Amino acid sequence: MGNILVGTCSWTDPALVGSGWYPPSAKGAEGRLRYYAGRFGLVEVDSTYYGLPSTRNSRLWVERTPDGFVFDVKAFSLLTGHSTRVGSLPAELRPAGAPAGARVRPGALGPAVVEEVWRRFTDALEPLRAAGRLGAVLVQFPPSLRPGPGAEAFVERCLARAGALGRCTAVEFRDPRWYAPEHCADTAGLAERHGAALVAVDTAQGLPASVPPVAAATAPELSVVRFHGRSPHWGTGSKEDSYRHRYTVEELAEWVPRIRALAGRSDRVHVLFNNCCGDAAVRAAETMSDLLG
């Protein structure tokens, strides 16, 4: 497949671990990662969205995977404007008196705290970057972030901060208005100015939260495609309901020309499956790998 890498958005999802895809010999965190990396060349780390990464884990990921294997890393939720559980923040950075189960947004913490969280996030990824194993930092914005001057300024700041890692940044919007005809060119231009890959997504269409399958190459180094499944509950149901889907060969084949076109305009293409629930994502990734040859 040349410059195209295919993988999934987690190798540790409990539903995957319990699906039987991993053989009994792939025991523990190390065994599962080694097994996964023997079958795919790419994975997205989504655990870093829910909690800050650690330098120790970054070193272990490098040690447990072969040369050439790469990790895309999802930015911590607080950094991209999502509501974040207080307990996921370092103790010394939590709002005074706030219970661990409470949720907080960046504006409630102040710029100094947010900057410190950015610093800890990027420092923890240094072993991956230094080993040449950091593929991209995924900056995914919440559905509440709608196109407008204030939102665009926030996106600019996030892309600039993520770009300080010296690796390509991938940017994904969850509000479909960013991809509407009246905004799409500006959205692509926003990503292009920062050398960021505007993520192409596959979701169910015809729903209020449906994001159109726009596949634009906005960064010469990288293009990214993320498959979220085609659940009719996209954007409204629980995580399991929103992402539960088993792709058919025909559904995946629709994307083959688009992915190959992106590969002709970018040095690398990362194709990632986020349709959780059992082994649906790894099976779709295997099928896509076959389709791409």
N, C-alpha and C positions, 0 to 999 in steps of 0.2 A: 504493500500500500504506500510505499515511499514515505512521504512526509505526513501521513495520517496516522494518528494514534487513537485507539478506541479503549474505553474503560468504563467504570461505573463511579457513582458519586459516594461510595462507601465500600469498604471491605469488612466492616465490623458491625453492620446493621444486624440487630438480633434476629430479625426475620430471615436474613440470609444465612446467618450462622446456624439457625435451626432448620433450614430447608433441606439439608442433606447434600448441598453442593460441595461443601468441604469434606474431604474424606476423613476417616478417623485418624489417619496419620498426621493431619494438619491440626496439631493441638496448640491451644493457647494463642496469644496475640502474635508471637513470632512465627509459629507454624502457619497460621492463616495468611499472614502477609507474604511469606515466602511462597506459599502455594499460589496465591492470587498473582504475584509478580512473575510467576512462571508461565502464566497464561495471558496476561495483558501487559502492555508497556506503559500504562497510564492509570492513575486513580485520582479522584478528587477527595480531599480531606474535608468532610463536612462537620466533624466534631469541633473544629476551630470556630465555627459559627456560634456554638453553644457555650464555649469556654475558651479562654486564652490557651494557645499552644505552649509547649514547654521546649526548651533547648534540648533536654534529655530525649524526649520523644523524637525530635527532628534527627538527632544523631542515630537513634535506634532505627528509624525508617531508612536512613542511608545504609546502615550496616546490613539490614535484612533484605535488601533488594539489589538486583544486578545492575551493573553499569548500563546506562541508557534509560533506565526506568525513571519516570518523572511523576511528581506530585503537583497537582493544582490544589491550592489551599484557599478555602472560603474565609473571607474576612469575618472577624468577630462581630456579632450582631450590633453591639453598641456603636461600632465605628461607622455603620451604614444607616443609622437612623432608626433601627428597630427597637422596639421595647425589649429590654433585657432584664433577666432575673438578677436581683441584687446579689444573691448568693454565688453567682458565677463571676463576680468581680473580685479581685484581690481584696483581702479584708481591710487593708489600709486605705483603699480607694472607695469604699462603700459609703453611702450617705449615712451620717450619724443617726442612730436609732432606727434605721429602716430594717424591717424583718427580712430574712434571707429570701423568703418567698415572694416578696414584693417585686414590682417591676419598675424600671426607670428608663427614661430616654436621655440621650446625650445632653440636651439643653438643661436638664436638671442637675447636672454634675459640674458644669463649668469647663471652659476650654483647657485649663491646666490639667485636669483629670483626664479628659479625653486625649490630650496629647501624650500623657504618660501611658495610657492604654495602647495608643498607637506604637509608642516606643517599645513596649514590652512585646507586642504582637510581632513587630518586625525583627526585633532582636532574637526572638525564639526561632525564627525561620532561618537564621544565619547559617546553621550547618547544612541545610538543604541548598541554599543559594551558593555557598562556598563549594559544595560538591557538584554543582551544575545539575542538581536534581529538582530544583524548583521550576515547575513549568510556567505557572501563572498564579497571580493572586486574583481570586474572584470577588468582585465588589458587587453584591446583589442588593438592590434597594427595595424597600417595602412597597406594597400596593398604595400606601397612603402618600407616596411621593409622586406628585403630579407635575407635568411640565409647567414651567414658569421661571421667572428670573431668580427667585429665591432658591428654588430646587436646583436649578442649573448651577448656581454658585456653590451650593453644597456638594453637588457631584464633582465640580471642578476641584474643590479642596480635597475630597476623598481620593480622586484619581491621582492628584499630585502627590499626596502622602503615600499612597500605595506604590506609586512609581518610584519612590525613593529606594525601594529594595533593588532596583536595577534589573528587574524582570518585567515581562509583559503583564499588563493588567487586563482582566476581562471584566466587562461591565454588563450587568443584566438588570433590566427594569421589569417590574411586575405590574405596573399600571399600563394597560394597552394603549393609552393615549400617546405614550412616547413613540409608538410605532404607527400612529395614525397618519394618513397622507399629509396633513398639514404640519406635522411635527417630525416625520421620519427623517427627512434630509438634515434637519438641525440636530436631531439625536445622533445620527451617524457622524456629523461634523464635530459634535462635542467629543465623541469617542476618538475620532481621528486626530484631533488637536493634541490629545494626550498619548497618542500611540497605543490606545487601548482597543482591544477586540470587543466589538459589540456582539454580545452573545445572541446567536440564533436559537430559538426555542421551538420545541414541538409540544403542543398541548391540544386538548379538545377545542374545537372551534365552535362558534355560535353561542358561547356563554358570555355573560357580562365581564368576566375576568379573563377571557381568552386573549392571548397575545398572538398576533399574526406571525407566520413563519418567515420573517424577514431575514435573509441571509446575505449580509453586506460585509465585505472584507474592508475593515477600517484600520487595520494595523498590518504592515508588511511582514512582521515576524510571526503573527499568530491569528488564527480564526478559531472560534469555539462554538460548538453546537451542543445543546443540552436537551435531552429527551425527558420530559416530565410525565409522560403517559397521556392517555386521552380519556381520563375519567370524566363522567358527566358531573362529578362533584368538585371539579377543579375550582379553587378559589372560595369554596363555601363549606366543604366538609372537613373532617378531621384530617390529619396528615395521612393516615392510612387510606381514607376514602379518596382524598384528593389525588394521590399518586398511584393508586392501585390500577394497574393495567398491564396486560401481556401483549406486546406488539406482535402483529402478524408479519410475515415476510413481505406481504404487499405494502403494509404501512411503512416499513423500513425502506423498501425499495424506492418509495417516493422521494426519499432524501438523497439517494446515491448521486444523482446528477448535481444537486446543490452542493454536496460535500466535495465532489470532484472539482466543481467550479471554484469553490473556496480554496482548494489545494493548489489551483492554478494561479491564485492571486496572493497567497500567503506562503511563507516559508514552512509553516507547520499548521496542522489542523488537529484540534482535540475534540473528539466525539465522546460525550459522556451520557450515561443512562442513569436517571434519577427516579425511575419507576419502581419504587420500593415494593415490598411485600414478597416474601419468599425469595426465590431465585430469578424473579422476572427480569431484573436488571442485567444480571450476568448472562442470562440466556439471550436477551436481546443484543447485548454487546457481542456475543459469539456469532450470532446471526449476521449482524452488521459487518463484522470482520470478514465473514465469508462473502457477503455481497460486494464488498469493496475489493475483494481479491487478494 
